[in-house]
Amino acid sequence: MTRIRRVAFHTLGCKLNFAETDTIGRLFGEKGFTKVDFGSEADVVVINTCTVTGSADKKCRNAIGRAARTSPGAFLVVVGCYSQLKASEIAGMPGVDLVLGSREKFRLFEYAGDFVKRDKPGVHVCDIGSDRDFTSSHSVSGRTRSFLKVQDGCDYYCSYCAIPLARGRSRSARPEEIVKQVRDIEAQGIREVVLTGVNIGDFGKHGRDSLLELLSILDSDTGIERFRLSSVEPDLLDDGIIGFIAGNNRFAPHFHMPLQSGSDRVLNLMNRKYTTVLFADRVRYIRKIMPFAGIGADVITGFPGETEKDFDTTLMFLEDTDISFLHIFTYSDREGTKAAAMENKVTPREKERRSKILHRLADEKKVRFQERCLGQEYRVLFEAYNKKGRMYGFTGNYIRVEAIADEKAVNRMAVVELVETAPDGIVKGVVKSVE
């Protein structure tokens, strides 16, 4: 009798990574493997890595070490962005059998053979080359939401970012392939699709398509209840995309634009493609036609050469700009980037101080936005309910809502009145009807 082999997965980083891990997981399912929890006894362990910050690198190393300790007999495979940049280093870590980069991870079975544990340093295959191949991916592990990869790679080469080095040049899926995947996702009872990638505003850059054309095709050729965009660069989020979403209730009024700094001098050092004037203009236009849209932004503090004046300028810009959510990142050097070689580094203590100030502002902005939305009714997609009799989900404008549990509302759109903010950042709501 053939023994069923067990595989465990661990994913670090962005939603794009989660979509790709799910795709790899389906390949194992087709081969007869059974999925088990990471940390459980397994025959194969796959770790999908991230390298966006120094903290991310550390988390990857910790996860590899944990897998080697908890599943010492498992064939340990490490894939993804950190693998692409640090292949030989990872291959030399105890317990690692195989290291695959961005291009090879979807061909894992070709390189792993019979998954026989090695008694010598792991093999690494991470040749990014001039690869323009695109491998479609989407997640299906959640009941309500799927992350669908529509674009990969980036041509921007911001001075602080190692992702273009790890994922290569910008490339996209064909619209007909995306439509097929959305229909497959819908057939599994999933209600929301998040369009994700490294730089999705660049969708179709090397072809004849555009992100706006993709949205129009998805609207006319699919039946999924809600679409949501992941991060779009402010210079690529044009009036056409914003106007399309404003006029279509299937596309969530939720925008995430990486700002990174409110100082034009620092933006120039970062090699960003816009100014604060353009970013503020994008926010104003969204607010003009969608007053209650959720608008998020990323901010990096402690970039080399960021002076106290630059930081104060950023703080003032953020206070004056009507953003709903802020994601704060502390700068860390990424090997191979221009910023890593820059002088005038900000001290760790000063970076921590600035980060705390920005986190306080982020909390204030989030509460202000939530309070603005109280008393209004929103469609909420409830994801699950807990044993304490509560259920949770998100509005289209990305407010997390808590309500009294109702099994009929789970994985369904419900009309909910927002009634009260809470210290944990979740808004209490009252269900008016279930669609």
N, C-alpha and C positions, 0 to 999 in steps of 0.2 A: 504494500500500500504506500503510495507516494505521500510524503509528509508535506503539509501545507507550510510554506515558508512565510515568515512574518517580516514586515518592513515598517520602520518608523521614520517619520519626517520631522524636521525642525526648520522653521523659516524665520529669518531675520530681515528687518528692513521694510521696504515699501510694499504697497498692495500689488505692484507688478510682480514682485517675487512670490507673493502668495498665489497669484494666478498661475505662475510658471510651476510652482511646486505641485499644485493640484493637477496640472497637465502631466507632469512626471509621475504622479501618483496613479493616474489612470493607466499609464503604460504598465506599471507594476500589477494593477488589477487585471489587465488583459493577460498577463503572464501567470495568473493564478495566485499571486501573493495576497496575504491578508494584512490590512493596515492595523498597527497597534500604536499606542501612545508613546511619544518620545519619553525615554526614561524607563520604559518597560523592556523586558527581555525580547530581543529581536534578532533576526538572522541578517538583516541589512538595515543600516541607518543612513539616511540621506540628509545632509545639512545644507540648506540653501542660504548663502551668505550675503552680507551687505558691507560696503566700505565707504559709506557716505561721510562718516566722521571717525575720529580716533576711538570714540566710545563704541561705535559699531564694530570696529575691528576687535576690540577687547571682548565684546559679547560673543563674537564668532569664535575666538580662541577658547573662551570659557565653555561654549556649547560643545566644541570638539572634545575638550578634555572631559566633560561630563559624559558624553557618549562613550568615550573610550573606557571610562570607569564603570558605568552602569551596564554596558553591553560589551564586555571585553571580547566575546567570541564573534561579535557581529562584523560583517564586511562594511567598513565605514567609508562612505563616499561624501566628499565635500565639493560643492558646486557653487557657481555664481560669481558675483562681482569681486569679493575679497579673494576668491580662488584665482580669478583672472590675473590679479595684480601680485599675489603672493604665493604662487603655485608651489615653488620649490620649498619655501618655508613651511607651508602647510603639509606637504608630502613628507617632511621630516618629523612631524609631530607623532608621538606615540599612538599607535592604533589606527592611523590613517592608511587606507589601502588604495584609494583612487581620488584624484583631484581633477575636476573638469571645469573649464571656463565657460564663458558666455555662449560660445558657438557649439561646444560639444555636449553640454548637459542634457540635451534632448536625445542624444545618441548614447545614453548611458549604458544600455545593454550591449552595444557593440564593444565598449571598452571594458566592461566588468567581467565578461565571460561567464563563468559558472559561479561567480561571487565566492571564490575560494580565498579565505583569509591569508594575507601575506605575512611572512616572517622577516621581511626586510622593508626599507622605506617605501612609501607609497609611490605609485606611478602618477605623473601629472601630464595632462594634455590640455593646453590652454593657448592655442594659436589663434588669436583674434584676426590676424591678417587684414585683408581688405573686405572682409565678409559683409555682404549686403543681404544675405538670406534672412527671411523672416519666418519665425515659427509661431503659429497661432497658439494662444493660451487663454484659458479662463478658469476661474475657480467655481466649484459647485459644492464645497464643503458646508457652506451656510444654507439655511432653508429659505432665506428671504432675498439675499443679495449676492450677485456674482460680479467679480472683477474681471473685466474683459480687456485683454491686451490688444490694442489697435495700432501701436507704434512702439518702436524700440530705438535705442541709440540717440545720440545728440551731436549736432554740428556746432554748438555754441562755444565750447571750450572756455567757460568762465574760469578765471584764474585760480579759484579755490577748489574746483570740482574735479574729482578723479573718475566720475562716471563715464565720460566719453572714452577714457582709456580702458575702462572695464567692459563697456558695451558696444563700442564702435560707433560708426556713422549713423545718422538718422535714416530710418526705413519704416515702411508701413505695410499693413495688410491690405489686400484688395477689398473694396466695399462688399462684393458678393460673398467673400469668405466671412466677413464680419456678420453679414445678414444671416448666413447659415448658422453661425455659432449662436447668435441671439435667439434664433428659432429653436435650436437645441436646448438652450438654457430655459426658454419659456416652457418647453415641453416637460421640463422637470419640476414645474410648479414654482419657479423662482420669479419674484415680482419686480425686482430692481436690478438694473445692470449699470455698473460704474465703468465708464470708458477710461482706460488707464494706459500709461506708457511713460517713457522718460521725458518726452517733450511733445505732447499730443497736439499742440498748436501747429506743429510742423507736419501734421498728417498729410500724406500725399505729396510732399515736397519734391520728390524725384519722379512723380508721375503726373497724371492729369487731374487728380482729385484734390479736394480741400476738406478741412474739418467741417465747414458749413455744409458742403455737399453731402458728406457722410451723414450728418445729422438729419438732413432732409430725406435721404434714402432710408435711414432707420425709421423715421416717422411714417413713411408711406409703405414700407415693405415688411414691417414687423408689428407684433401686437403686445410687446412687453409693456407693463403698466407705467414704469418710471425709469427714465435714464438720468444719470448724473455724470457730470464731467469731473475728472480729477484735475490736477494742477495744470493751468495754462499760462504761459508767459504773457505778461501785460502787453508786450508789443505785438503779440499774435492774437490777442482777444479783441477782435474788431467789432464795429457796430453791427455787422451782419449777424455774427454769432450771438451777441447779446440780444439783439432784436428778435431773432428766431426763438430763443429760449423764453423771452418775455411773452411771446404770442402763442406758446404751445404748452399746455398743462401736463404733458407727458415728460417734459424735461425739467428737472429740478432747478428752481431759482437759487442756485448755490454755485458760487465762483471761488476758486482758490488761485490767487496770483502770487507768485514768489516776488516779494519786494527786495529782501536781503539787506537793504540799507535805505535810510531816509536822507542820506547825504549824497549829493551828486558827485562829489569828489571821490567818495568811497566806491560808488557804483562804477565810476570810471576805472578805478584800480581793480575792481572785480571783473572788468570786461563784460559788464552787463550791457544789454542792447536798448536801453530806454533811460529816461530821466524821471525824476520824481514828478515833474509836471505831467508827463504822459500817464504815469501810474494814477495820480490824483484825478486826472481827466476820465480814466476808465471807471474809477469808483463813482465819480459824480454821475456819469452817464447811466451806470447800472441803477443807482439810487433814483435817478429821474424817472425811469420807466418801470422799475421794480423796487419800490420804497422799502419793502421788507425782505429783500433778497439777503441770503447769508453770504458774506464776503470774508474770505480768509486770506491771510498773508503769512509768508515765511520771513523771518528776520534773523540775520546772523550778527552776533555781537562779538567784538574783540578781533575783528579782521586786522591784519598787519597794517599799521599806519593809521588806524582809526583813533583820532585824537578825542580828547574830552569834548571839544567843540563839535566834532562830527557826531559823537554820541548824543549830545544835547540837541543837535539839529534833527537827528533821527527820532528822538523822543518827542520833540515838538511836532514833527510831521505826522507821527502816528497818532498823537493826541488830537490833531486837527482833521484827520482823515477818517471818514465814517466806515471803519472796518469792524466786522463782527467778531472775528476770531484771529488770534495771533499764535503762530508756532515759533518758539524761540530756540535758536541753535547757537551754541557756543563754538566759535571758530576753532578748528584744529588743523594742523598742517597735514596735507595729503601728498605723499611722495610722488614726484613727477609733475606736480602742478607749479605754475609760476609763483603763486602766493607763498609756497613753501620756501622759496628762495628770497622773499622780500624781507627787508629790514624793518626796524621799528615795531617789533612784536609787542603786543599788549600782554602784560603780566597775567598769570593765572588768577591772582587775587583780584585784579581789576576786572577781568572778564567775568568772574563770579559776581562781583558787585553790580556790574551793568546788567547781567542776566537776571538777577533778582528784581531789579527795577522794571525791566521789560515784562517779566512774568506777572508782577503786580498789575501793570497796565493791561496785560492780556486778560487777567481775571476781571478787571473793572469793565473792559469793553464787552466781554461776553455777557456779564450780568446786565449791562445797559441795553444790549440788543435783546436779550430775553425779556426784559421788563417792557420794552417797546411792543413786543408781540403778545403780551398778556391781554386776555379778553377777546382775542380773535380765534377763529376756527381754522384748523389746518388738517390736511390729509396726512396721517401718520401711518407708516408701515411698521407694524409691531412684529418684533423678531422672536420674542420668547417671554415666558413668565416664570417667576421663581416660586419657591415653596412658601414664601411669605405673602403670597396672594397679589403680587404686583407684576405688571408686564411693561416692557420697554421697547421703544422704537424711535425712529427719526422722522421729523417733518421734512418737507422738500427743501426748506432753507436751513437744514442741518441743526435743528434743535433737538436734543435728546429728551424724550418725553417718558414720564412714568404715569401709569394709570392702574386702576383696579383690574386684576386679571380677568380676562374673558377668553376662554378657549376658542370661541368662534372668531375672535379678532386676530389671533396669531397667524402671521403670514398673510394678512389681509390689510387692505387699506381701510382705515377708519377715520371718520371726521371727528376731530377732537378739539375741545375748547381748552386753551392754555389758561390756567388759573393762578399758578403760584410758582415763584422761583424757590430753589432750595440751596443750602450751603454746598451741597455736593456737585452743583452745576447742572443738575437734572431738573427739568420743569415738570411740575405736576399738571396733569390734564384730566378732563372729564370726557369720556366717549359719548358722542351724540348719536352716531350711527356707524354701522359696519357695511362696507360696500361689497 
